Amino acid sequence: MIDEYVESLQKEIYVWSKIVKNPKVKTVFFGGGTPSYIKANDISLLLKTISQSFMLDESAEITAEINPDDVTFNKIYELMDSGINRVSMGVQSLDDRFLKLLGRRHNSKDVITAYEVIRNAGLNNINLDLIYGLPYQKINIWENTVNKIIDLNPEHVSGYCLTLEPGTFLRHQVEIGVRKKPDDDLAADMYRLLCEKLNSAGYLNYEISNWAKKGKQSLHNLCYWKNNIYLGFGAGAHSHLPGLRYENVSSPVKYINSIKNIEDNNYSDADDLTNFRDQILGVIKDFELNDKQMQMSDTMILGLRLTEGIYYSEFRQRFGLNLDEIYGNEISNLKELDLLEVYKLNEDSILRLTEKGRLLGNEVFLKFV
Amino acid sequence: MDTENIRNFCIIAHIDHGKSTLADRILETTGTVDPRNMTAQFLDQMDLEKERGITIKGKAVRMTFHENGEVYQLNLIDTPGHVDFGYEVSRALAACEGAILVVDASQGIQAQTLANAYLALGHDLMILPVLNKIDLPFADPERIGSEMVQLFGFDSDEIVLTSAKEGIGISDVLSSIVKNIPPPKGDPKEPLKALIFDSSYDPYKGVIAYVRIFQGSIASGTRIKMMGSNSEVDAIEVGVFRPNLEDTGMLTAGEVGYIATGLKTVRECRVGDTITTSSNGSYEELPGYNPQKLVVFAGLYPSEGESYQSLREALEKLQLNDAALSFEPENSQALGFGFRCGFLGPLHMEIVQERLEREYNLELIATSPSVAYKAIAQNGEELTIANPSEMPHPGQLNKILEPWLLATIITPSRYIGSIMELMTNKRGNYKRIEYLTQVNAQGDSSDPAYDARVLLEFELPLAELIIDFYDQIKTRSQGYASLDYDMIDYKEGALVKLDVMLNGKVVDALSFIVHKDKSYALGRNLVNKLKDVIPRQMFEVAIQAALGSRIIARETIRPLRKNVLAKCYGGDITRKRKLLEKQAEGKKRLKTVGQVEVPQEAFLALLNNQK
């Protein structure tokens, strides 16, 4: 089935490249689901398809997600051979008890080993994902994890506070009372600790939950936060085109079948698009048309996550409107609450979260939806 | 008909002693209601009345009864039994010459029996004692009969034994009515004097006045005058209740019936008022006209802001049949737009609230009820305070008076201690104790019915009665004690206004007038509760309870430090935006006091807690 799935991906990539007229591609990200299902060979095939269908930038950032227990020298070599130049590894914690709680198959030793393998293979852009705010997690345990991560010296670190997503086992356990609800104040302390430690180790906190060494920000993720366009391929993938967001069907079987239904055709003519629109819609589970209002709202909610904030000039260029015209009231109220600030850079003004606002982001975002 | 053959009477009883069933049997026996149309509790048409076994709305019915070759006109006036409707009861009693006093042969005399019987005696009514439910296995007519003899001085052979349920003794009751209740007096040739003892609203005929003609007569089309309210209308229809309205064109002295007035509101047609003719009318009113006094007040708010208009309409409709209900628009920061309503008592309030919710499908939030205080200012001015927010500043106050009542409790003796304790907690003053019966020597001593039955009297502030009192009496006596009360007077009290503040701003829905000795406990309680129900804000929130400018309790809600989506990548945006939209929608429903956002449920939790 993996082969069929990869074939479907190739076809989907090709079809969309025709629809969007082969633009330049600056980043590629292989991830979501269980990354170990896909072989280095498949990644190589897919990257080939991408570079044949799109204008793949020579210096494009090409990331693969990987689990610590999947890492071998061979695998990393193969990945690098196929064009991967960045790896993102889900570490979560360096305390085995919490790894177990999270249902991970790896332990802390696996992480250290995997990291060294990747590093020794010569890859110079590694991201490590961490989670804090776990039930029963004390601050010293978290500090320990952070110290060890800094010792490893990755180029990029993502630190996420645990959210009890609906439908997850942990949330269920908290709801029925067999597990304590994580303490928000403690989580705030953990966040602060992470900021302090990473900042003094030379990392830039360029987004609420992301840190990078200079020049190593994730270009791919910056694309999301700047509310730019992207195409997602595969079951459950999300895409954003001007004025349109859509999501593919989530079942891989359904995905494969609906891709098969798309006629092999010459899709280059825009008029053809209407002809096989129904076939493409078969792949799409859900879509949403975004009017200007919603696009502005998304630009705010996403852009304010970035430390560099939102440039007034960029907003004006994109929407033809002054930021203060649209959100003047909201901005001044939030400034009063010390959640937002405006600073001047050369001739431009920039809107961004204050340090306090960063941890209270939702209170700010709420005002822009 | 010759007044000699008219009998006007009512039935008085404690709740569930069988008043309505007895009325049903009387209606059947006299052939007033066709058995095919008979439903249980025929006169109690409201669902709420049937369910609770109480009479809320007064009614009247004319019956024809044959005995010893004579034809009698019997007028049964059904009255609400509860003290909240005491004034209406007293007007109904004033319209009668006799009363049937019904007592449950197993439960014995209860507090309400006593109150109503005394009221009837006060109106010089002939009282016919009836022991009902004699068919029940636990009935003890002998013992209960001796209670009645002891308390009211009846002869034991006067007491009629009945089982209204089984139809036993009904004709004895009817014979006793004819034999013992005196016929009405009053000259049909004198100027008209008709007592309004109740009223209702009919969409076609307007306000219908329920009347007892004391002298003179009235024909339809006559111009009439309400002497108390001084308003004049044409009597568009005159008739009797059989039990539906039956146009007879005429009513004369001694009779009970109705006058349709065409009035659109009950305000000009008050219970207790006297109707006379516009020309050649009486100059003298019947005694006892009093505008009804509202003693309990509460804010009623729709739980959804949009239902404000529906609430107004519902109150207006309700008022058509409930002249005592009063309401005025009120605006609360915390609860939005609503009405400050005045009630005759706690039961009246409960009934109005329940009718609004059931008959008009409204969801209501009621503020904690308050009694009508009198504030005497330094300059001697007297203010009636129906809402804690109207209370003058302590500096301008000379004193505050609060309404007191005399509470009568009848209980098996084993609960005396517990009830005494409750009374002490409720600021009650013990007045007296009376043993109604001695220990039931044949009984089982583990059964409360074995105990001597005791009457206790206390004076008590009304404010203590309207919050969690009745339930306490029931709990403490395992349901055996009964309670009745009567307003007595206003007395000076060490009362203070307790305010709750959020960051220095008073929360209007949470101000209380409370006895000084209880203010600290209440303040502490409110502050603690609020701390649990107010979500953390982006700044520190001080919750304070204050007496005037003096803070008596304080809690702090520490500022919210963290609320942010940890992750937001390509696949998350739509979902997270929807989540934020939902949260923003929720925020709109928050009430803002000062800068503090409080969910309405928080107020609800606190107000329910005070009931």
Interface residues (C-beta under 8 A of the other chain):
Chain A: G32 Y160 C161 L162 T163 D184 D185 A187 A188 Y191 I208 S209 N221 Y224 W225 Y230 G232 G236 A237 H238 S239 H240 R245 E247 E288 M294 S297 D298 I301 L302 R305 L337 L339 R358 L359 L360 G361 N362 E363 F365 L366 K367 V369
Chain B: M538 F539 R558 L560 R561 K562 N563 V564 L565 A566 K567 C568 Y569 G570 G571 I573 T574 K576 R577 L580 E581 Q583 A584 K587
